[in-house]
Amino acid sequence: MDWYPLKLTTNIQKYAFGERLIPKLLGKRGLPSGIIAESWEVSDYKDKTGTVVNGSQAGCTLHELTLAYPDEFVGRGWRGPHFPLLSKFLDASHMLPVHLHADDKTAMRLHNEPNGKTEAWHILWASPGATVLAGLKAEFTREQLFAAFAACDYDSVLVRHSVQAGDTVYVPAGIIHSFGPDTLVFEIQQTSNLAQSVMPTDLYGNKYNQQEWYANINATLDELKNHYHPHPHNGLKLSSGANSRIFGCAGPYFALERWILHSAYLEPSHPRRCLILSNVGDRVQLEFASGVERLDLGESCILPAAIGEVRIVPDSQANLIACYLPDLQRDIIEPLQAAGYDQQQIQQLGEVILNS
């Protein structure tokens, strides 16, 4: 098969925390009216799997391609029940719920789902003074945490960090978190939508009765972990001529890079992994063995593992987010060490374990 950059339909979520930042600031086109809290760019989650809209595979779903061509599409040796990454643009015009996501073991044990949800947020825009809540300040008793959440006193137990455009925050499953207001985010995550919230309202702003609310708080506390302390990170840069790759985060489930390109860039062949590209800048041209594709502002695509080399040509300055399943040693540790970054700097990207 002649593989090419695949563009997908998006799934729109109209949660109460959103407004219109995605079309207004990102310039994404073709969106419905009203609240656009999330635009799921690449998704193979249950009934929210995307459908290809371009080229010879138009009409095929992401799920169908993942099952039919795991080696050529996802990466050599890949096997799994669904495409492993889910990416989205997220409008936090208002504060998100204080919540957490199940880890892999909890997802299987409690929810009969194949995996949980580790995630990362890359900040595209944030108003002055914007913050995120991520992780616990200290070790608290269950009773202390319940009392804080029942009083909606989140700052008494959670760490608050300032954020600005260009920061990335890596959040493992089980770590309680929130962000907003006035923030526009690109999120990369495992393919899951499991969540537990401590808020008195649901995602659409509807109030729970006290019994439901308290039950949700207890369910959250059952899954809460405190093994990792997220913090905003402005990335580790690798430069080549006029072009830069900024490593925003990395861990066992995904890596995220921000590419700033002033001239043509050749992305080498990666038979062992595919690549999600999301354009947050000027239009680019993607040149590959069997043709050419354009990627406009606000658009995303998947470069299949078997596509071969792809030459990315910016109209002026390209600004792309690239996400993939990493071989941590080969894709992250070795190039960053070669560039002079030390062990501590590399480990700050997320869950990256270096051999001693």
Backbone torsions as a table, in degrees:
resi	resn	phi	psi	omega
1	MET	NA	141.4	173.5
2	ASP	-87.1	104.7	-178.2
3	TRP	-81.6	153.3	-176.3
4	TYR	-150.7	169.8	177.3
5	PRO	-65.8	120.8	-175.3
6	LEU	-97.2	125.1	174.4
7	LYS	-102.1	144.9	-173.5
8	LEU	-123.0	157.8	166.8
9	THR	-63.7	153.5	177.7
10	THR	-108.2	153.2	174.8
11	ASN	-106.8	129.3	-175.6
12	ILE	-104.5	131.2	176.0
13	GLN	-113.4	132.1	-173.9
14	LYS	-108.0	46.5	-179.0
15	TYR	-66.2	158.9	-172.0
16	ALA	-67.4	-19.5	-177.1
17	PHE	-78.7	-10.1	-176.0
18	GLY	-92.9	168.5	170.9
19	GLU	-140.1	-114.2	-176.5
20	ARG	-133.0	29.1	-178.3
21	LEU	-66.9	-31.8	-175.4
22	ILE	-65.3	-49.3	174.1
23	PRO	-73.8	-33.7	-174.2
24	LYS	-72.6	-49.4	-175.1
25	LEU	-96.4	-35.5	-179.3
26	LEU	-85.5	-26.2	179.9
27	GLY	79.9	17.8	-179.8
28	LYS	-69.8	133.2	-175.4
29	ARG	-102.3	166.4	174.5
30	GLY	76.3	20.6	-178.6
31	LEU	-93.7	150.8	177.6
32	PRO	-70.7	169.8	177.7
33	SER	-74.6	169.3	176.5
34	GLY	84.6	-165.1	-177.9
35	ILE	-64.5	132.4	171.2
36	ILE	-125.0	90.7	-178.3
37	ALA	-77.1	-40.7	-178.7
38	GLU	-141.5	139.9	170.8
39	SER	-117.5	106.2	-179.0
40	TRP	-79.4	107.0	-172.8
41	GLU	-79.6	-46.7	177.6
42	VAL	-129.1	113.7	-176.5
43	SER	-146.1	135.0	170.5
44	ASP	-128.0	40.8	-179.4
45	TYR	-96.1	108.0	174.7
46	LYS	46.9	-122.1	-177.1
47	ASP	-80.8	3.7	179.3
48	LYS	-103.7	23.3	175.7
49	THR	-69.5	138.3	-179.4
50	GLY	-76.7	158.9	177.6
51	THR	-116.6	135.0	-178.8
52	VAL	-65.5	135.6	-177.7
53	VAL	-114.4	-1.3	-177.8
54	ASN	-134.0	155.4	171.1
55	GLY	72.2	-167.3	-173.0
56	SER	-67.9	-20.2	179.9
57	GLN	-96.3	9.9	178.4
58	ALA	-54.5	134.5	-178.0
59	GLY	96.4	-19.9	175.5
60	CYS	-79.0	145.6	176.2
61	THR	-88.2	157.7	175.9
62	LEU	-59.0	-37.1	-180.0
63	HIS	-64.7	-43.2	179.5
64	GLU	-62.0	-43.6	-179.5
65	LEU	-66.7	-38.6	-179.9
66	THR	-62.3	-42.2	-179.1
67	LEU	-75.9	-35.0	-175.6
68	ALA	-80.1	-33.4	-174.2
69	TYR	-133.3	57.5	-175.2
70	PRO	-60.0	-41.4	-177.4
71	ASP	-72.2	-45.7	-176.1
72	GLU	-76.2	-33.1	-174.4
73	PHE	-91.2	-58.0	-176.3
74	VAL	-82.0	-45.1	179.8
75	GLY	156.0	147.3	-176.5
76	ARG	-55.3	123.7	179.5
77	GLY	90.9	-4.3	-177.9
78	TRP	-73.3	136.3	169.5
79	ARG	-143.1	134.5	-179.9
80	GLY	-175.6	165.9	-175.6
81	PRO	-77.7	-14.3	179.9
82	HIS	-160.2	168.3	175.1
83	PHE	-59.6	133.4	-165.8
84	PRO	-78.2	-14.3	-175.3
85	LEU	-118.0	145.4	173.7
86	LEU	-128.9	126.3	-179.7
87	SER	-122.3	149.2	-177.6
88	LYS	-154.1	155.4	162.8
89	PHE	-95.9	139.6	-172.5
90	LEU	-134.0	126.5	179.8
91	ASP	-99.5	107.6	175.4
92	ALA	-104.5	59.8	173.8
93	SER	-60.8	-31.7	175.3
94	HIS	-121.1	164.8	-177.4
95	MET	-63.5	132.8	173.5
96	LEU	-69.8	160.4	172.2
97	PRO	-59.3	149.7	169.6
98	VAL	-80.3	116.9	-168.6
99	HIS	-155.0	176.6	173.9
100	LEU	-147.5	171.6	-179.1
101	HIS	-125.0	148.5	179.7
102	ALA	-65.4	147.5	169.7
103	ASP	-85.1	178.8	-173.6
104	ASP	-59.9	-45.4	-177.6
105	LYS	-65.4	-42.4	179.9
106	THR	-66.9	-37.8	178.7
107	ALA	-59.9	-42.2	179.1
108	MET	-71.0	-45.3	-172.4
109	ARG	-70.8	-44.7	-173.7
110	LEU	-98.6	-28.3	-170.7
111	HIS	-119.6	-2.3	-179.6
112	ASN	53.2	40.5	175.7
113	GLU	-116.7	151.2	-170.2
114	PRO	-69.9	-23.6	178.9
115	ASN	-157.2	161.8	176.6
116	GLY	-91.5	-150.5	-172.3
117	LYS	-142.1	98.0	161.0
118	THR	-89.7	144.0	-174.5
119	GLU	-143.2	169.5	171.8
120	ALA	-146.3	146.4	177.9
121	TRP	-113.3	128.3	171.3
122	HIS	-106.9	120.4	-173.1
123	ILE	-79.7	116.3	178.2
124	LEU	-89.2	-36.2	178.5
125	TRP	-154.5	140.6	176.1
126	ALA	-148.0	136.9	177.1
127	SER	-70.5	157.8	175.5
128	PRO	-54.9	132.7	-179.3
129	GLY	87.0	3.0	179.7
130	ALA	-63.8	146.6	-176.6
131	THR	-140.0	165.1	169.0
132	VAL	-126.3	150.0	169.4
133	LEU	-105.7	127.8	-176.2
134	ALA	-157.1	113.1	175.8
135	GLY	86.3	163.1	-178.2
136	LEU	-87.9	147.0	178.6
137	LYS	-68.7	-30.6	-175.1
138	ALA	-161.4	-173.7	172.6
139	GLU	-84.5	120.3	179.2
140	PHE	-116.5	155.1	172.6
141	THR	-74.4	160.6	177.0
142	ARG	-58.7	-38.5	-178.7
143	GLU	-65.7	-39.8	177.8
144	GLN	-64.2	-43.2	-180.0
145	LEU	-66.7	-42.8	179.0
146	PHE	-59.6	-44.4	-178.8
147	ALA	-62.6	-41.8	179.5
148	ALA	-64.0	-43.6	-178.1
149	PHE	-71.2	-36.7	177.9
150	ALA	-66.9	-26.8	176.7
151	ALA	-90.6	0.5	-175.5
152	CYS	55.9	32.7	-179.2
153	ASP	-99.9	70.7	-171.3
154	TYR	-70.3	-34.9	-177.7
155	ASP	-69.4	-15.7	178.7
156	SER	-73.0	-20.2	-176.4
157	VAL	-126.3	-18.1	-177.6
158	LEU	-105.9	150.3	177.8
159	VAL	-82.5	132.6	177.2
160	ARG	-110.5	127.6	178.8
161	HIS	-118.8	143.1	169.5
162	SER	-75.3	146.4	177.4
163	VAL	-134.5	157.0	175.0
164	GLN	-143.5	166.1	179.9
165	ALA	-55.4	135.0	-178.7
166	GLY	101.0	-15.6	176.9
167	ASP	-75.3	151.9	171.3
168	THR	-127.7	139.5	179.1
169	VAL	-123.6	118.4	-179.8
170	TYR	-94.3	126.8	-173.5
171	VAL	-129.9	101.9	177.8
172	PRO	-65.6	157.6	174.8
173	ALA	-55.9	143.2	178.4
174	GLY	91.5	-12.9	-179.3
175	ILE	-89.8	124.9	-176.7
176	ILE	-77.0	143.8	-170.4
177	HIS	-163.4	167.7	171.7
178	SER	-166.6	165.0	169.2
179	PHE	-154.1	173.6	-173.2
180	GLY	96.3	166.7	10.3
181	PRO	-85.3	-179.7	171.9
182	ASP	56.4	54.2	-180.0
183	THR	-142.6	137.1	174.2
184	LEU	-115.6	128.0	-167.6
185	VAL	-130.4	144.9	161.7
186	PHE	-100.7	129.6	-179.0
187	GLU	-118.8	134.2	170.5
188	ILE	-117.6	141.4	-173.4
189	GLN	-157.8	168.0	166.1
190	GLN	-65.8	157.3	179.3
191	THR	-76.3	93.0	-179.5
192	SER	-163.8	156.7	173.5
193	ASN	-134.2	23.3	178.8
194	LEU	-73.7	135.6	179.5
195	ALA	-155.4	150.6	171.1
196	GLN	-128.0	133.5	-175.5
197	SER	-122.1	150.6	176.7
198	VAL	-103.8	9.2	-174.0
199	MET	-80.6	154.4	177.8
200	PRO	-78.4	-4.4	179.0
201	THR	-128.3	161.3	177.0
202	ASP	-87.1	-174.5	-174.8
203	LEU	-65.1	-16.4	-178.8
204	TYR	-104.6	8.4	176.8
205	GLY	87.8	6.0	179.1
206	ASN	-81.4	134.6	-176.7
207	LYS	-77.3	138.5	170.2
208	TYR	-82.8	154.0	166.0
209	ASN	-74.8	165.2	-172.5
210	GLN	-60.6	-37.4	-179.9
211	GLN	-63.0	-44.8	178.6
212	GLU	-64.6	-44.7	-178.4
213	TRP	-60.1	-49.9	-178.3
214	TYR	-65.5	-34.9	175.9
215	ALA	-63.5	-39.2	177.3
216	ASN	-65.1	-40.6	177.3
217	ILE	-60.7	-44.9	-179.9
218	ASN	-66.0	-38.4	177.1
219	ALA	-63.9	-37.2	176.2
220	THR	-64.6	-45.7	-179.8
221	LEU	-62.7	-30.9	177.9
222	ASP	-63.0	-30.6	-174.8
223	GLU	-104.2	-5.0	-173.2
224	LEU	-68.7	138.7	176.8
225	LYS	-128.4	160.2	-178.9
226	ASN	-138.9	34.4	-175.1
227	HIS	-87.6	-9.1	-174.3
228	TYR	-141.0	141.9	-177.9
229	HIS	-118.8	97.5	-177.7
230	PRO	-62.1	149.5	174.4
231	HIS	-153.7	147.5	177.5
232	PRO	-64.0	141.3	-177.9
233	HIS	-136.2	131.2	-177.1
234	ASN	-90.2	8.7	168.1
235	GLY	92.0	164.8	177.8
236	LEU	-115.3	122.5	-170.4
237	LYS	-96.7	135.8	167.0
238	LEU	-116.5	124.7	-178.4
239	SER	-111.5	143.7	174.8
240	SER	-140.3	102.9	-175.3
241	GLY	62.9	-125.9	-178.7
242	ALA	-87.3	-2.1	-175.1
243	ASN	-105.3	150.8	179.7
244	SER	-135.2	140.8	168.0
245	ARG	-114.4	124.3	179.7
246	ILE	-111.5	115.4	179.6
247	PHE	-78.8	112.2	-176.5
248	GLY	-88.5	-40.2	178.8
249	CYS	-162.1	164.0	177.6
250	ALA	-160.7	147.8	176.9
251	GLY	-168.3	-171.4	-175.4
252	PRO	-68.7	-19.2	-174.3
253	TYR	-102.4	-22.3	-178.8
254	PHE	-170.3	161.3	167.5
255	ALA	-129.5	150.1	178.2
256	LEU	-128.4	129.8	174.7
257	GLU	-125.5	150.9	171.4
258	ARG	-111.0	123.6	-179.7
259	TRP	-105.8	125.5	174.5
260	ILE	-116.0	110.5	-170.7
261	LEU	-118.1	124.6	174.8
262	HIS	-103.1	-13.6	178.1
263	SER	-141.6	172.8	-177.5
264	ALA	-58.3	141.8	-178.3
265	TYR	-129.6	133.3	179.3
266	LEU	-101.3	112.7	174.1
267	GLU	-86.2	117.2	-174.8
268	PRO	-67.8	166.8	176.3
269	SER	-66.4	135.3	178.4
270	HIS	-131.2	78.9	-177.2
271	PRO	-61.2	-19.3	-176.9
272	ARG	-90.9	-3.5	179.5
273	ARG	-158.7	148.1	171.6
274	CYS	-89.7	179.6	-176.3
275	LEU	-143.5	131.2	170.8
276	ILE	-94.5	127.1	174.9
277	LEU	-115.2	129.8	174.5
278	SER	-124.6	129.3	-174.9
279	ASN	-94.0	119.2	177.5
280	VAL	-118.4	24.9	179.6
281	GLY	-147.2	-149.3	-178.3
282	ASP	-66.1	158.1	-179.1
283	ARG	-60.8	144.3	177.4
284	VAL	-126.2	158.9	174.5
285	GLN	-109.6	131.0	178.9
286	LEU	-106.5	114.6	-178.2
287	GLU	-107.7	125.3	-176.7
288	PHE	-136.7	177.8	-168.7
289	ALA	-57.0	-37.6	-173.6
290	SER	-106.4	8.9	178.7
291	GLY	164.3	-159.5	-176.7
292	VAL	-136.7	141.5	175.0
293	GLU	-135.2	148.3	175.9
294	ARG	-104.0	145.7	176.2
295	LEU	-126.4	111.4	-177.0
296	ASP	-87.1	168.7	175.2
297	LEU	-55.1	130.7	179.2
298	GLY	84.2	-2.6	178.7
299	GLU	-94.8	154.7	176.1
300	SER	-130.3	158.2	174.8
301	CYS	-152.1	166.7	173.3
302	ILE	-112.4	128.7	170.1
303	LEU	-94.0	107.9	-177.4
304	PRO	-60.6	155.2	-177.5
305	ALA	-57.9	-34.3	-175.1
306	ALA	-94.0	14.6	-177.5
307	ILE	-72.3	-22.6	-176.3
308	GLY	84.0	-159.1	-179.9
309	GLU	-67.5	144.4	175.5
310	VAL	-130.7	124.5	177.2
311	ARG	-96.4	124.6	-177.0
312	ILE	-106.1	119.0	-174.6
313	VAL	-116.8	113.4	-179.8
314	PRO	-78.8	146.7	171.8
315	ASP	-65.7	-41.3	174.5
316	SER	-141.4	-87.8	173.4
317	GLN	-114.8	123.3	178.0
318	ALA	-89.0	144.7	177.8
319	ASN	-137.0	100.5	-171.5
320	LEU	-122.3	148.4	170.1
321	ILE	-108.4	126.8	-178.4
322	ALA	-117.0	128.4	-179.4
323	CYS	-130.5	144.2	-176.1
324	TYR	-161.5	166.7	172.1
325	LEU	-84.1	112.3	-171.5
326	PRO	-90.3	149.6	154.9
327	ASP	-87.7	105.0	-168.2
328	LEU	-58.6	-39.4	-179.4
329	GLN	-67.1	-48.2	-173.8
330	ARG	-77.3	-42.4	-172.1
331	ASP	-88.3	-27.2	-172.3
332	ILE	-114.9	-60.2	-170.4
333	ILE	-67.2	-51.0	-175.5
334	GLU	-61.9	-49.1	179.8
335	PRO	-65.5	-34.6	-179.9
336	LEU	-73.9	-38.1	174.5
337	GLN	-63.7	-40.2	178.7
338	ALA	-62.6	-28.0	179.1
339	ALA	-85.3	-2.4	175.0
340	GLY	101.8	4.6	178.5
341	TYR	-78.9	142.9	-177.0
342	ASP	-93.9	176.7	-174.2
343	GLN	-59.6	-44.4	-178.0
344	GLN	-63.3	-42.2	179.5
345	GLN	-62.8	-42.9	-178.4
346	ILE	-67.6	-40.4	-179.5
347	GLN	-66.0	-22.6	178.5
348	GLN	-69.9	-10.8	178.2
349	LEU	-71.2	-19.5	-178.2
350	GLY	154.2	-131.7	178.8
351	GLU	-98.5	77.7	-179.8
352	VAL	-117.9	114.3	-179.6
353	ILE	-102.0	120.2	179.3
354	LEU	-94.5	141.3	175.3
355	ASN	-68.5	134.5	-179.2
356	SER	-80.3	NA	NA
